[in-house]
Amino acid sequence: MPRTVNCLYLKREAEGLDRVPYPGPLGQRIYEGISKEAWAAWVRHQTMLLNEYRLSPIDPKARKFLVEEMEKFLFGGGSQAPDGFVKPDA
């Protein structure tokens, strides 16, 4: 039976992550309060940020920016898309 969490992003009960997705206390906080569905939404948003801002995941400034955006996206009202971003048709 899958583990469930009261997802802080979705504001409802949902299937939890199988493992801690990020190191440290932030990763534990995500594991305890974010669902698989919400994490998948973050991964898609993060990919868009990496592409639109042309970020390198090995750059410390880019990693810091992504962690800040991850916290905003999952816990604090959302991370915004870049100005002029047009969402592709699904």
C-alpha positions as YAML, in Angstrom:
chain: A
units: angstrom
residues:
- id: 1
  name: MET
  ca: [0.00, 0.00, 0.00]
- id: 2
  name: PRO
  ca: [1.51, 3.36, -1.01]
- id: 3
  name: ARG
  ca: [2.39, 5.92, 1.61]
- id: 4
  name: THR
  ca: [0.07, 8.94, 1.66]
- id: 5
  name: VAL
  ca: [0.71, 12.49, 2.77]
- id: 6
  name: ASN
  ca: [-1.41, 15.54, 3.32]
- id: 7
  name: CYS
  ca: [0.17, 17.40, 0.39]
- id: 8
  name: LEU
  ca: [0.87, 21.04, 1.17]
- id: 9
  name: TYR
  ca: [0.98, 21.91, -2.54]
- id: 10
  name: LEU
  ca: [-2.21, 20.13, -3.63]
- id: 11
  name: LYS
  ca: [-4.02, 20.85, -0.35]
- id: 12
  name: ARG
  ca: [-5.30, 17.26, -0.20]
- id: 13
  name: GLU
  ca: [-4.34, 13.71, 0.67]
- id: 14
  name: ALA
  ca: [-2.19, 12.12, -2.06]
- id: 15
  name: GLU
  ca: [0.42, 9.43, -2.65]
- id: 16
  name: GLY
  ca: [3.72, 10.33, -1.03]
- id: 17
  name: LEU
  ca: [7.22, 10.12, -2.44]
- id: 18
  name: ASP
  ca: [9.10, 6.83, -2.21]
- id: 19
  name: ARG
  ca: [12.29, 8.45, -0.94]
- id: 20
  name: VAL
  ca: [13.71, 11.79, 0.18]
- id: 21
  name: PRO
  ca: [14.17, 13.74, -3.08]
- id: 22
  name: TYR
  ca: [16.70, 16.33, -1.88]
- id: 23
  name: PRO
  ca: [19.43, 16.29, 0.77]
- id: 24
  name: GLY
  ca: [19.13, 17.81, 4.22]
- id: 25
  name: PRO
  ca: [16.22, 19.27, 6.15]
- id: 26
  name: LEU
  ca: [14.54, 20.65, 3.02]
- id: 27
  name: GLY
  ca: [14.48, 17.17, 1.50]
- id: 28
  name: GLN
  ca: [12.94, 15.75, 4.66]
- id: 29
  name: ARG
  ca: [10.32, 18.51, 4.67]
- id: 30
  name: ILE
  ca: [9.47, 17.69, 1.04]
- id: 31
  name: TYR
  ca: [9.29, 13.96, 1.79]
- id: 32
  name: GLU
  ca: [6.91, 14.51, 4.71]
- id: 33
  name: GLY
  ca: [4.58, 17.04, 3.07]
- id: 34
  name: ILE
  ca: [4.74, 16.85, -0.72]
- id: 35
  name: SER
  ca: [3.11, 14.23, -2.95]
- id: 36
  name: LYS
  ca: [4.47, 12.47, -6.02]
- id: 37
  name: GLU
  ca: [2.09, 14.50, -8.17]
- id: 38
  name: ALA
  ca: [3.30, 17.81, -6.71]
- id: 39
  name: TRP
  ca: [6.96, 16.75, -7.02]
- id: 40
  name: ALA
  ca: [6.39, 15.86, -10.69]
- id: 41
  name: ALA
  ca: [4.85, 19.32, -11.23]
- id: 42
  name: TRP
  ca: [7.97, 20.88, -9.66]
- id: 43
  name: VAL
  ca: [10.29, 18.83, -11.90]
- id: 44
  name: ARG
  ca: [8.41, 20.09, -14.98]
- id: 45
  name: HIS
  ca: [8.58, 23.68, -13.70]
- id: 46
  name: GLN
  ca: [12.27, 23.33, -12.84]
- id: 47
  name: THR
  ca: [12.99, 22.04, -16.36]
- id: 48
  name: MET
  ca: [11.23, 25.08, -17.80]
- id: 49
  name: LEU
  ca: [13.29, 27.40, -15.56]
- id: 50
  name: LEU
  ca: [16.54, 25.68, -16.56]
- id: 51
  name: ASN
  ca: [15.68, 26.01, -20.25]
- id: 52
  name: GLU
  ca: [14.22, 29.51, -20.26]
- id: 53
  name: TYR
  ca: [16.96, 31.05, -18.10]
- id: 54
  name: ARG
  ca: [19.64, 28.83, -19.70]
- id: 55
  name: LEU
  ca: [20.85, 27.73, -16.28]
- id: 56
  name: SER
  ca: [23.60, 25.23, -15.64]
- id: 57
  name: PRO
  ca: [22.83, 22.87, -12.75]
- id: 58
  name: ILE
  ca: [26.52, 22.81, -11.81]
- id: 59
  name: ASP
  ca: [26.63, 26.59, -11.29]
- id: 60
  name: PRO
  ca: [26.28, 27.40, -7.55]
- id: 61
  name: LYS
  ca: [24.24, 30.55, -8.29]
- id: 62
  name: ALA
  ca: [21.84, 28.57, -10.48]
- id: 63
  name: ARG
  ca: [21.47, 25.87, -7.80]
- id: 64
  name: LYS
  ca: [20.75, 28.52, -5.16]
- id: 65
  name: PHE
  ca: [18.14, 30.11, -7.45]
- id: 66
  name: LEU
  ca: [16.51, 26.71, -8.10]
- id: 67
  name: VAL
  ca: [16.34, 25.86, -4.38]
- id: 68
  name: GLU
  ca: [14.67, 29.22, -3.68]
- id: 69
  name: GLU
  ca: [12.22, 28.64, -6.53]
- id: 70
  name: MET
  ca: [11.56, 25.07, -5.34]
- id: 71
  name: GLU
  ca: [10.63, 26.33, -1.87]
- id: 72
  name: LYS
  ca: [8.36, 29.02, -3.34]
- id: 73
  name: PHE
  ca: [6.75, 26.54, -5.75]
- id: 74
  name: LEU
  ca: [6.08, 23.79, -3.22]
- id: 75
  name: PHE
  ca: [5.49, 25.74, 0.01]
- id: 76
  name: GLY
  ca: [5.07, 29.44, -0.60]
- id: 77
  name: GLY
  ca: [2.55, 30.52, -3.16]
- id: 78
  name: GLY
  ca: [4.27, 29.49, -6.36]
- id: 79
  name: SER
  ca: [7.21, 30.21, -8.58]
- id: 80
  name: GLN
  ca: [6.56, 32.41, -11.58]
- id: 81
  name: ALA
  ca: [7.49, 31.64, -15.17]
- id: 82
  name: PRO
  ca: [9.91, 34.08, -16.83]
- id: 83
  name: ASP
  ca: [8.49, 37.21, -18.45]
- id: 84
  name: GLY
  ca: [7.32, 36.43, -21.96]
- id: 85
  name: PHE
  ca: [7.16, 32.68, -21.40]
- id: 86
  name: VAL
  ca: [4.48, 31.05, -23.55]
- id: 87
  name: LYS
  ca: [3.42, 27.61, -22.35]
- id: 88
  name: PRO
  ca: [3.55, 25.12, -25.22]
- id: 89
  name: ASP
  ca: [0.34, 23.33, -26.13]
- id: 90
  name: ALA
  ca: [0.11, 19.98, -24.42]
...
